[in-house]
Amino acid sequence: MKSTPIDYDTVREMLRTATPDRILRFIGKSHPADIALLFKGLDPNEVRQFFDILFSARRAAKTLTELPPELLPDILALIEDDKIARVIVRANPDDAVTIIDSLTEERRESVLSLLDPERREEVRELISYPEGTVGRIMNTELMALAPTTTAQGAIDKIRERGELESFFYLYVVDHENKLVGVVPVRNLVIAPRDRTLSEMMIADPLKGDVFMDQEEAARIVAKYELLALPIVDEGGRLEGIITVDDVIDIINEESTEDMYKMAGLAEEDRVFTPISRSVKMRLPWTMLNLLTTGLAASVVTIFQGTITEVVALVTFMPIVAGVGGNGATQTATVIIRGIALGELEFSSAWKAIIKQVSVNVCLALAAGAVIALIAALWQGNPTLGFVLALAMILNLGLVAGLSGAVIPLLLKAMKFDPALGSGIVVTGLTDAFGFLSFLGLATLFIHYLT
C-alpha cells in the first residue's frame, strides 16, 4: 500500500504551536523513512524538539537510521550523548553500529561509555570488523536452537523470545554454537509436533564469513533468493545474519559508490551535504580533470599550424573526442559491472577485452562512415572524410575499447576500486588521443586537404 506523505509545513507549524501528543497523533503510524524526511528543513532548535517527541514515544531509533547518510551526523551533533546512548540501547545491533559510525571520534567513546557493559561489548565487537564486511552490518538478534529441539518446543521458544525484527529461519547449532542447519519458519509451522529440528533442517546451509565483503554476501542472497544469510566466524560459530533488507541497502550503497567514483565524487557527497564539505570532496577530482583536459589541450597546440591551414578541422575535433569518450565510458561501465557482480574474473580478462574492442571497432566503422559522408558532402573534400573515419576507428575503436576495458581491470589488480575515477581517466585519454589521431592524420594528408 502506498504511504501518504506527511505534510512538512504542518509539522513545522505544530512544533511551534501544538503539544507533543498532537504531533504524535498527526504523524500517526507513518513509516520511519517518511518521518525521517521531516528533519531536512528544520533548524537546530526544531530538530531537538522533534527528536525529543520521537524519543519519548520510543520512535527515535528507527527514524534516525532512516536518515540519509549525509544528514545523520549533523542531526546527531545536536543531540545529547545520554539520549544517543539510550537510543542505541533500544536499537537493533546493526542499527546501533550505523549510529555509532556517524558520530565523531571524540563523541564515540563518550557515548559507548554510557551503555551497559553487555550492550557496549556487543557494539564494540561489531564495529571492530573492517568497514565493508558483513560482520560490521550483521544483525545479532536471531533464534538459534539445538538439533534435538522438537517443532513444538521451537514454537514455545519463539513465543518466549517475543518479537524479532527479521524472522525467516530458525538456526540449528551444536553445543559449541557451530551452525549445522537452517529450518525455514514455514516448515516449522506445518511439521508434526514431535519432529526434531535435525530431521527437518537444511543441513550444511549457505553461509557467509564475518570478514566476507558485503557485496559478495549480497550476491549470494540475490543469486539463491534467500531471505537471510547466516554469518559465522572462523570456527564456524554462528555470529549473526544479514537479511534481504540489508541486501537492498548494500546494493543501493554499492551502486551509488560505483556511480560516484566513476564521476569522481565521494560517497558522502549528497544532495544536502554542506557546501564547504562538497567543495572539499570534489576539488581533488576537479584538479585531476583539469590535468587530463590540459593534456588534451596541449596536444592541440602541437598542431596549430595544421589548424591554421585547414580551419574546418576545428569543427570536427569535438566529434572525434566526444564519441570516443562516450564509447570508453560505456565500455568501462560494462566491465565494472561485470567485476562487481562476479561475472568477470582475471582468467577471462583477455576475452572480455577482445570482445569490447571488437564492439567498439564495429561502432567506429559505422560512426566513421556516417561522419565521413557528412564531411565529404559538407566540405566537398573526400580526403577530410577519410581522415575523420580513420581517426574515429583509432580513437573509438581501439583506444576507447582498450582503455575502457583495461583501466578498471588494472585498478582491480592493484586492489583499488575499479570504478575509482574511471570515467575521468578514460575520457581524458580518449580526448587526448582523439585530437592526436585526427590532427596527426590531417597533418599527414595536409596537401590533400588544402
C-alpha positions in Angstrom: 0.0 0.0 0.0 1.3 3.4 -0.9 2.2 5.6 2.1 0.6 9.0 2.5 3.3 11.8 2.6 3.4 13.8 5.8 2.8 17.5 5.3 6.1 19.1 6.2 4.8 22.7 6.7 2.0 21.4 9.0 4.5 19.5 11.2 6.8 22.6 11.4 3.9 24.8 12.4 2.8 22.2 15.0 6.3 22.2 16.5 5.7 25.9 17.3 2.1 25.7 18.5 1.0 22.2 19.4 1.6 19.7 22.2 3.8 16.6 21.7 0.7 14.4 21.9 -1.0 16.2 19.0 2.2 16.0 16.9 2.4 12.2 17.5 -1.3 11.8 16.6 -0.7 13.7 13.4 2.3 11.6 12.5 0.3 8.5 13.4 1.7 5.2 12.2 3.8 6.8 9.4 6.8 4.7 8.4 10.1 5.9 10.0 11.5 6.6 6.5 8.7 9.1 5.9 9.2 10.7 9.3 13.0 11.0 8.8 12.4 13.3 5.8 10.9 15.9 8.1 14.3 16.5 9.7 15.7 18.0 6.5 14.3 21.5 6.7 14.3 22.0 10.5 16.5 24.5 12.3 18.6 23.2 15.2 16.1 24.0 17.9 13.3 22.3 15.9 15.5 19.3 15.4 16.0 18.9 19.2 12.3 19.4 19.8 11.2 16.9 17.2 13.7 14.4 18.3 12.6 14.6 22.0 9.0 14.0 20.9 10.0 10.9 18.9 12.4 9.8 21.8 9.6 10.0 24.3 7.4 7.8 22.1 10.3 5.3 21.5 10.3 6.0 17.8 13.6 7.8 17.6 15.9 4.8 16.9 14.2 3.6 13.8 13.7 7.1 12.5 17.4 8.1 12.9 18.6 5.0 11.0 16.3 6.0 8.1 18.0 9.4 7.7 20.1 10.0 4.6 23.8 9.2 5.4 24.9 12.8 4.8 22.3 14.1 7.2 22.6 11.7 10.1 25.9 13.1 11.5 24.5 16.7 11.5 21.4 15.6 13.4 23.3 13.5 15.9 25.6 16.6 16.6 22.5 18.3 18.0 21.5 15.5 20.4 22.9 14.9 23.9 25.2 11.9 24.5 23.0 10.3 27.1 20.0 10.4 24.7 22.0 8.9 21.9 23.1 6.1 24.3 19.5 5.4 25.2 18.6 5.3 21.5 21.4 2.8 20.9 20.1 0.5 23.7 16.7 0.5 22.0 18.0 0.0 18.5 18.9 -3.3 16.8 22.6 -4.1 16.9 23.2 -3.3 13.2 21.3 0.0 13.6 23.3 0.8 16.7 26.5 0.5 14.6 25.1 2.9 12.0 24.5 5.5 14.7 27.9 4.9 16.3 29.7 5.2 12.9 28.0 8.6 12.3 29.5 10.1 15.5 32.8 12.0 15.6 35.7 10.1 17.1 35.6 12.2 20.3 31.9 11.5 21.0 32.0 7.8 20.1 33.9 6.8 23.2 31.8 9.1 25.3 28.5 7.5 24.1 29.9 4.0 24.4 30.9 4.6 28.0 27.2 5.3 28.8 26.0 1.9 27.6 25.6 -1.1 29.9 28.6 -3.4 29.8 26.8 -6.1 27.8 25.4 -3.8 25.1 28.8 -1.9 25.0 30.7 -5.1 24.3 28.2 -6.2 21.7 28.5 -2.9 19.8 32.3 -2.8 20.2 32.5 -6.3 18.7 30.5 -5.3 15.6 32.5 -2.1 15.0 35.7 -4.0 15.4 35.1 -5.6 12.0 36.5 -3.8 9.0 34.2 -1.5 7.1 32.6 -3.2 4.1 32.5 -6.6 5.7 29.3 -8.4 6.7 30.5 -8.6 10.3 30.0 -4.9 10.7 26.4 -4.8 9.4 25.0 -8.2 10.6 22.1 -8.5 12.9 22.9 -10.5 16.0 19.3 -10.9 17.1 18.3 -14.4 15.9 16.8 -17.6 17.1 19.3 -20.5 17.5 18.3 -23.9 18.9 19.7 -27.3 19.4 19.2 -30.1 16.9 17.2 -32.2 19.4 14.6 -29.5 19.9 11.1 -30.5 18.7 8.9 -28.5 16.4 6.5 -27.8 19.3 9.5 -26.9 21.6 10.8 -24.5 19.0 7.4 -22.8 18.7 7.3 -22.5 22.5 10.8 -20.9 22.5 9.7 -18.4 19.8 6.7 -17.4 22.0 9.0 -17.0 25.0 11.5 -14.9 23.0 8.9 -12.5 21.7 9.1 -10.3 18.6 12.2 -10.4 16.4 12.7 -7.8 13.6 13.6 -10.3 10.9 12.4 -13.8 11.5 12.5 -16.0 8.5 14.6 -19.0 9.7 15.5 -21.0 12.8 19.2 -21.7 13.0 20.3 -25.1 14.4 23.6 -25.1 16.3 25.5 -27.7 18.2 26.8 -27.4 21.8 29.7 -25.2 20.6 27.3 -22.9 18.8 28.5 -24.1 15.4 25.9 -23.8 12.6 24.7 -27.2 11.5 21.4 -26.4 9.8 18.6 -24.0 8.9 14.9 -24.5 9.3 12.5 -22.2 7.4 9.8 -21.0 9.8 7.1 -22.1 7.3 8.4 -25.7 7.6 8.3 -25.5 11.3 4.6 -24.5 11.4 3.4 -27.5 9.3 5.7 -30.1 10.9 4.4 -32.7 13.4 4.8 -31.5 17.0 7.4 -34.2 17.9 9.6 -33.9 14.8 13.1 -32.6 15.8 14.9 -29.8 14.1 17.6 -32.2 13.0 15.0 -34.1 11.0 13.6 -31.1 9.1 16.6 -28.8 8.8 18.6 -28.0 5.7 22.0 -29.4 6.5 25.2 -27.5 5.7 23.4 -24.4 4.5 24.8 -21.5 2.6 26.6 -19.1 4.9 29.0 -16.2 5.0 32.1 -15.4 7.0 32.2 -12.4 9.2 35.1 -11.0 7.1 33.3 -11.6 3.8 32.8 -8.5 1.6 29.3 -7.2 1.9 28.9 -7.2 -1.9 29.8 -10.9 -2.1 27.2 -11.6 0.6 24.6 -9.6 -1.2 25.3 -11.6 -4.4 24.8 -14.9 -2.6 21.4 -13.7 -1.1 20.3 -12.4 -4.5 21.5 -15.4 -6.5 19.9 -18.1 -4.3 16.8 -16.0 -3.5 17.4 -16.2 0.3 15.5 -14.2 2.9 18.5 -14.2 5.2 22.1 -15.4 5.2 23.7 -16.8 8.4 27.1 -15.4 9.2 29.8 -17.5 11.1 33.2 -16.8 12.5 36.5 -18.6 11.5 35.5 -21.6 13.7 32.0 -22.0 12.1 30.2 -20.5 15.2 27.0 -18.6 14.4 27.5 -14.9 14.9 24.6 -13.2 13.2 22.6 -12.8 10.0 22.1 -10.4 7.1 18.6 -10.2 5.7 17.1 -9.3 2.4 16.5 -5.7 3.5 20.2 -5.4 4.4 21.0 -6.6 0.9 18.8 -3.9 -0.6 20.8 -1.3 1.4 24.1 -2.9 0.3 23.1 -2.8 -3.4 22.0 0.8 -3.1 25.1 1.7 -1.3 27.5 -0.1 -3.6 25.8 1.1 -6.8 25.9 4.7 -5.5 29.6 4.2 -4.6 30.5 2.9 -8.1 28.5 5.6 -9.8 30.0 8.3 -7.7 33.6 7.0 -8.1 33.2 6.9 -11.9 32.3 10.5 -11.8 35.0 11.4 -9.3 32.6 12.0 -6.4 32.9 11.0 -2.7 30.1 8.8 -1.5 29.4 11.2 1.3 28.6 14.0 -1.2 24.9 14.0 -1.3 22.1 16.5 -2.1 22.0 18.0 1.4 25.7 17.8 2.2 27.0 21.2 3.4 28.5 23.3 0.6 32.0 23.5 2.2 32.2 19.7 2.6 31.1 19.1 -1.0 33.6 21.6 -2.3 36.4 19.9 -0.3 35.5 16.4 -1.6 35.1 17.4 -5.2 38.2 19.7 -5.5 40.8 16.9 -6.0 38.9 15.3 -8.8 38.3 18.7 -10.4 42.0 19.2 -10.4 42.6 15.8 -11.9 40.0 16.6 -14.6 41.8 19.9 -15.2 45.0 17.9 -15.7 43.5 15.5 -18.2 41.8 18.2 -20.2 45.1 20.2 -20.1 46.8 17.1 -21.6 44.2 17.2 -24.4 44.7 20.9 -24.9 48.5 20.5 -25.1 48.0 18.0 -28.0 46.1 20.7 -29.9 48.9 23.2 -29.5 51.3 20.9 -31.3 49.2 21.1 -34.5 48.4 24.8 -34.5 50.0 25.1 -38.0 47.7 22.4 -39.4 44.6 24.0 -37.9 45.6 27.4 -39.3 45.8 25.9 -42.8 42.6 23.8 -42.5 40.2 25.7 -40.2 37.4 23.2 -40.9 39.3 20.7 -38.6 38.1 22.7 -35.6 34.5 21.8 -36.4 35.2 18.1 -36.3 37.7 17.8 -33.4 35.0 17.6 -30.6 33.1 14.9 -32.6 36.1 12.5 -32.6 37.0 13.2 -29.0 33.3 13.2 -27.7 32.3 9.9 -29.4 35.5 8.3 -28.2 34.9 9.4 -24.7 31.3 8.1 -24.7 32.5 4.7 -26.1 35.2 4.4 -23.4 32.7 5.2 -20.6 30.2 2.7 -21.9 32.9 0.0 -22.1 34.2 0.9 -18.6 30.6 0.7 -17.2 30.1 -2.8 -18.7 33.5 -4.0 -17.3 32.9 -2.5 -13.8 29.5 -4.1 -13.6 30.9 -7.4 -14.6 33.6 -7.2 -11.9 31.1 -6.1 -9.3 28.7 -8.9 -10.0 31.4 -11.6 -10.2 30.8 -12.2 -13.9 34.3 -11.3 -14.9 37.5 -12.8 -13.4 41.1 -12.2 -14.4 41.2 -15.6 -16.1 38.7 -14.3 -18.7 40.0 -10.8 -18.9 41.6 -11.1 -22.3 38.4 -12.5 -23.8 36.5 -9.6 -22.3 39.0 -7.0 -23.6 38.9 -8.5 -27.1 35.1 -8.5 -27.1 34.9 -4.9 -26.0 37.4 -3.7 -28.6 35.6 -5.7 -31.3 32.3 -4.0 -30.3 33.9 -0.6 -30.4 35.6 -1.2 -33.7 32.2 -2.1 -35.2 30.7 1.1 -33.7 33.6 3.1 -35.1 33.2 1.7 -38.6 29.5 2.7 -38.6 30.1 6.2 -37.0 33.1 6.8 -39.2 31.2 6.0 -42.3 28.5 8.5 -41.4 30.8 11.3 -40.4 33.0 10.7 -43.4 30.0 11.1 -45.7 28.8 14.2 -43.9 32.3 15.8 -44.1 32.7 14.9 -47.8 29.4 16.4 -48.8 29.5 19.4 -46.5 33.2 20.4 -47.1 33.4 19.0 -50.6 36.6 17.1 -49.6 36.5 13.3 -49.6 40.0 13.2 -48.0 38.7 15.0 -44.9 36.0 12.4 -44.7 38.6 9.6 -44.9 40.8 11.3 -42.2 37.7 11.6 -39.9 36.7 7.9 -40.4 40.2 6.7 -39.8 40.6 8.8 -36.6 37.2 7.5 -35.4 38.4 3.9 -35.8 41.6 4.6 -34.0 40.0 6.5 -31.1 36.6 5.0 -30.6 37.6 1.5 -31.9 41.0 0.9 -30.3 41.7 3.5 -27.6 38.2 3.7 -26.2 37.8 -0.1 -26.3 41.2 -0.8 -24.7 41.2 2.0 -22.0 37.6 1.3 -21.0 38.3 -2.4 -20.5 41.9 -2.4 -19.3 41.8 0.5 -16.8 39.1 -1.0 -14.5 40.9 -4.4 -14.6 44.3 -2.7 -13.7 42.7 -0.9 -10.8 41.2 -4.2 -9.6 44.6 -5.9 -9.9 46.2 -3.2 -7.8 43.5 -3.7 -5.1 41.7 -0.4 -5.9 38.0 0.0 -6.6 37.6 -0.5 -10.4 35.2 2.5 -10.5 37.8 4.8 -9.0 37.8 7.8 -11.4 37.5 5.5 -14.4 35.1 8.0 -16.1 37.6 10.9 -15.7 40.6 8.9 -16.7 39.2 7.2 -19.8 37.5 10.3 -21.2 40.8 12.2 -20.6 42.7 9.6 -22.6 40.2 9.5 -25.5 40.1 13.3 -25.7 43.9 13.5 -25.9 44.2 10.6 -28.3 41.2 11.8 -30.3 42.9 15.1 -31.0 46.2 13.4 -31.6 44.9 10.9 -34.2 42.7 13.3 -36.0 45.1 16.2 -36.2 48.1 13.9 -36.8 46.3 12.2 -39.7 45.3 15.7 -41.0 48.9 16.7 -40.9 50.0 13.7 -43.0 47.3 14.4 -45.6 47.6 18.2 -45.4 48.3 18.5 -49.2 45.0 16.8 -50.0 43.0 18.9 -47.5 44.0 22.4 -48.7 
